Amino acid sequence: MRRPQMAQVRHMETTITPDNQASWGLFKRLADRWQAPLNSREYFSTDQLGGEHDPENLVRIGPFDPERI
């Protein structure tokens, strides 16, 4: 995120299953470190994923100030 090519980036997004505590922990720590909001909503339901995969939440950090990264 500190590379010059990333200077205009203000948000980071990913999808995370509700039970993936390691990924939730990582993104919560990034949001805290960057002093940015973290928002989440269901993005793919189990039905949309063929019934054989846990749902996925869209997780978004930002907007953040690149100076804080």
TAPE-V483535 format. One record per run of one state. SS is the DSSP state (H for helix, E for strand, C for the rest). FROM is the first residue (numbers start at 1). TO is the last residue. Records with the same first field share a line. If there is no record, write none. Layout:
# TAPE-V483535
SS=FROM-TO, FROM-TO
This chain:
# TAPE-V483535
C=1-3, 7-10, 18-20, 34-37, 45-55, 63-65, 69-69
H=4-6, 21-33, 66-68
E=11-17, 38-44, 56-62
